[in-house]
């Protein structure tokens, strides 16, 4: 057992856990909640199991579950390709926020090694009542 315990949170990615295991040369990591209570253990076998998924299975989950299920996005709006666990997203999301959320959710799909964000984000709409003014006030 090491003197400084290295842990991960349930919301951490598999990549993060794998990197910690490699860097710290440990075979298992405790998983703790926000209050520091143990909720599980992740092992090397758990980390490696995500690589058992095929690219087709990953793509299917993204296009049939993540996009229409969580974001109500028509899968034809975002083109999804997967090669060796690397997901590439191409298309134009309705808003910047939705685009960033899609990328964040895709990162957490089991088997995803990395996400290439090639989304064409819409420009922010200017507010009609907002304007910038340079002001120079004298110092009293």
C-alpha positions as CSV (number, residue, x, y, z in Angstrom):
1,X,0.0,0.0,0.0
2,X,1.3,3.4,-0.8
3,X,1.6,6.2,1.8
4,X,-0.4,8.7,-0.2
5,X,-3.7,7.1,-1.4
6,X,-4.6,7.9,-5.0
7,X,-8.4,7.9,-5.7
8,X,-10.8,8.7,-8.5
9,X,-14.4,9.9,-8.4
10,X,-17.3,8.2,-10.1
11,X,-17.6,10.9,-12.7
12,X,-13.9,10.6,-13.8
13,X,-13.1,9.2,-17.2
14,X,-11.5,5.8,-17.7
15,X,-8.6,7.6,-19.4
16,X,-8.0,9.6,-16.2
17,X,-8.0,6.4,-14.1
18,X,-5.7,4.6,-16.6
19,X,-3.3,7.5,-16.5
20,X,-3.2,7.6,-12.7
21,X,-2.6,3.8,-12.6
22,X,0.2,4.1,-15.0
23,X,1.8,7.1,-13.5
24,X,1.6,5.9,-9.9
25,X,2.3,2.2,-10.8
26,X,-0.8,0.9,-9.0
27,X,-3.0,-2.0,-10.0
28,X,-6.2,-0.8,-8.3
29,X,-7.7,2.6,-7.4
30,X,-10.4,3.3,-4.8
31,X,-13.4,5.2,-6.1
32,X,-14.7,7.8,-3.6
33,X,-17.7,10.1,-3.5
34,X,-17.6,13.8,-2.8
35,X,-17.4,13.3,0.9
36,X,-14.5,10.8,0.6
37,X,-16.4,7.7,1.3
38,X,-15.4,4.5,-0.6
39,X,-18.0,3.6,-3.3
40,X,-15.9,1.0,-5.2
41,X,-12.6,-0.2,-6.6
42,X,-11.4,0.0,-10.2
43,X,-8.8,-2.4,-11.4
44,X,-6.6,-2.8,-14.5
45,X,-9.1,-5.3,-15.9
46,X,-11.9,-2.8,-15.5
47,X,-9.8,-0.2,-17.4
48,X,-8.9,-2.6,-20.2
49,X,-12.5,-3.9,-20.5
50,X,-13.6,-0.7,-22.3
51,X,-11.3,-1.6,-25.2
52,X,-13.4,-4.7,-25.9
53,X,-16.1,-2.6,-27.6
54,X,-16.1,-2.4,-31.4
55,X,-16.1,1.0,-33.2
56,X,-19.5,0.1,-34.6
57,X,-20.9,-0.5,-31.1
58,X,-19.6,2.8,-29.9
59,X,-20.9,4.7,-33.0
60,X,-24.3,3.0,-32.6
61,X,-24.6,4.1,-28.9
62,X,-23.7,7.7,-29.8
63,X,-26.0,7.9,-32.8
64,X,-29.0,6.0,-31.3
65,X,-28.8,6.8,-27.6
66,X,-26.7,9.9,-26.8
67,X,-27.7,12.2,-29.6
68,X,-31.5,11.6,-29.9
69,X,-32.0,10.4,-26.3
70,X,-30.2,13.0,-24.2
71,X,-30.1,16.0,-26.6
72,X,-33.1,15.3,-28.9
73,X,-30.7,15.9,-31.8
74,X,-31.4,14.4,-35.1
75,X,-28.4,12.0,-35.7
76,X,-28.2,13.3,-39.3
77,X,-27.2,16.8,-38.0
78,X,-24.0,15.4,-36.4
79,X,-21.8,13.0,-38.4
80,X,-20.2,10.5,-36.1
81,X,-17.2,8.4,-37.1
82,X,-15.2,6.1,-34.9
83,X,-11.8,4.6,-35.6
84,X,-9.9,2.7,-32.9
85,X,-12.1,4.2,-30.2
86,X,-11.4,7.8,-31.4
87,X,-14.7,9.6,-32.1
88,X,-14.9,12.4,-34.6
89,X,-17.9,14.7,-34.5
90,X,-18.7,16.8,-37.5
91,X,-21.8,19.0,-38.0
92,X,-23.4,22.1,-36.7
93,X,-25.1,22.0,-33.3
94,X,-28.1,24.2,-32.6
95,X,-26.2,26.2,-29.9
96,X,-22.7,26.3,-28.6
97,X,-23.9,24.9,-25.2
98,X,-25.5,21.9,-26.9
99,X,-22.4,21.2,-28.9
100,X,-20.1,21.3,-25.8
101,X,-22.5,19.1,-23.9
102,X,-22.6,16.5,-26.8
103,X,-18.7,16.4,-26.7
104,X,-18.7,16.0,-23.0
105,X,-21.2,13.2,-23.0
106,X,-19.5,11.4,-25.9
107,X,-16.3,11.4,-23.8
108,X,-18.0,9.3,-21.2
109,X,-19.3,6.6,-23.6
110,X,-17.6,3.3,-22.7
111,X,-14.9,2.4,-25.2
112,X,-14.2,6.0,-26.3
113,X,-10.5,6.7,-26.1
114,X,-10.7,10.4,-27.4
115,X,-13.0,12.8,-29.1
116,X,-12.1,15.0,-32.0
117,X,-14.4,18.0,-31.9
118,X,-14.9,19.2,-35.5
119,X,-18.3,20.8,-34.8
120,X,-19.0,24.1,-36.5
121,X,-20.3,26.1,-33.6
122,X,-22.7,28.9,-34.4
123,X,-21.5,32.4,-33.7
124,X,-23.0,34.0,-30.6
125,X,-26.0,36.2,-31.4
126,X,-25.3,39.8,-30.5
127,X,-27.6,41.3,-27.8
128,X,-29.5,44.3,-29.2
129,X,-29.4,46.3,-26.0
130,X,-25.7,45.6,-25.3
131,X,-22.8,47.8,-26.4
132,X,-19.2,48.4,-25.4
133,X,-18.0,51.9,-24.5
134,X,-14.5,53.0,-23.7
135,X,-14.7,55.4,-20.8
136,X,-12.0,57.6,-19.4
137,X,-12.9,59.0,-16.0
138,X,-10.6,61.5,-14.2
139,X,-9.1,60.4,-10.9
140,X,-10.2,62.5,-7.9
